[in-house]
Amino acid sequence: MPLVRIDIIGRPHQNPDGDFKWVNQVVKCPHLHRADFPKYGTHVAVPLLKDNGNFKLSEQDLNNLILCLKKALKFLNVEVALL
């Protein structure tokens, strides 16, 4: 799994010119950076309040950071065992 960073709070991100879905868009928080874009590295932000297939946050989710973390871990295929 590639390196992933989730920006819940922060400034908007300007995506570079290229050949991906969110080209040249300013993406507000929350957004996700994944280091699996071969040409762009982590310079591409993916919006998280829009449907992106297997990971989406709602406005209500943003008020619950634990829920955000759980959704992010599920997206990353991380299984959490409670002791």
CORVEN-V5053 format. One record per pair of residues at least 24 apart in sequence whose C-alpha atoms are under 10 Angstrom apart, sorted by the first residue. I is the first residue (numbers start at 1). J is the second residue. If there is no record, write none. Layout:
i->I j->J
i->I j->J
//
This chain:
i->1 j->34
i->1 j->35
i->1 j->36
i->1 j->76
i->1 j->77
i->2 j->33
i->2 j->34
i->2 j->35
i->2 j->36
i->2 j->37
i->2 j->41
i->2 j->42
i->2 j->76
i->3 j->33
i->3 j->34
i->3 j->35
i->3 j->36
i->3 j->41
i->3 j->42
i->3 j->76
i->4 j->32
i->4 j->33
i->4 j->34
i->4 j->35
i->4 j->36
i->4 j->42
i->4 j->72
i->4 j->76
i->5 j->31
i->5 j->32
i->5 j->33
i->5 j->34
i->5 j->35
i->5 j->42
i->5 j->45
i->5 j->72
i->6 j->30
i->6 j->31
i->6 j->32
i->6 j->33
i->6 j->34
i->6 j->45
i->6 j->46
i->6 j->47
i->6 j->48
i->6 j->68
i->6 j->69
i->6 j->72
i->7 j->31
i->7 j->32
i->7 j->33
i->7 j->45
i->7 j->47
i->7 j->48
i->8 j->32
i->8 j->48
i->8 j->57
i->8 j->62
i->8 j->65
i->8 j->68
i->9 j->62
i->12 j->45
i->13 j->43
i->13 j->44
i->13 j->45
i->13 j->46
i->13 j->47
i->14 j->43
i->14 j->44
i->14 j->45
i->15 j->40
i->15 j->43
i->15 j->44
i->15 j->45
i->15 j->46
i->16 j->40
i->16 j->43
i->16 j->44
i->16 j->45
i->17 j->44
i->18 j->44
i->20 j->44
i->21 j->46
i->22 j->46
i->22 j->47
i->30 j->56
i->30 j->57
i->30 j->58
i->30 j->59
i->30 j->62
i->31 j->56
i->31 j->57
i->32 j->72
//
